[in-house]
Amino acid sequence: MIVSVFALLGSKALWLLYTWLASAIAASYLSGRKGYGERVGLACGLLLNLIGVVIWLIVPAKADSLWKKIGPFGRGRGRKPPAARAEDAGGAGSAPPPA
C-alpha cells in the first residue's frame, strides 16, 4: 500500500519535472528568437513555469530579431531565401552565365 502511494507520487513528480523543463526550453527559445537573448527566457521559464512561456508569446519582437526576419520557426532545410530563389529562376539581378 505505502509503496504504491510513493510510486504514484514519483510519476506525478516526474511529469511535473518534464513540464517545468519543457517550459524553460520553450521560453528560452522564444526569447532568443525575439532578440532578447536566451538567458532571460531561460530564467523566466524556470521561475514562472508555464506562465513564462505565455509572457514570451506576448512580448513583442525586436526589429532586427530572427522572429521578424524569418519567422517563429525559421526556414526549413529545403527553403531558400528570396534572393537565392530569384537567382535560380534567372530573375532580375542574376549574372549572365560564363562564356
Number of C-alpha atoms within 10 A of each C-alpha: 5 6 8 9 9 11 11 11 11 12 11 12 12 12 11 12 12 12 14 17 17 17 25 24 17 20 31 26 20 26 26 21 23 25 17 16 14 18 14 13 25 25 15 22 26 20 14 17 19 19 15 21 25 16 17 21 15 8 12 13 19 13 11 10 16 17 20 15 12 12 12 13 11 12 11 7 6 5 10 11 9 9 12 13 12 14 13 10 9 12 12 9 9 13 9 7 5 4 3
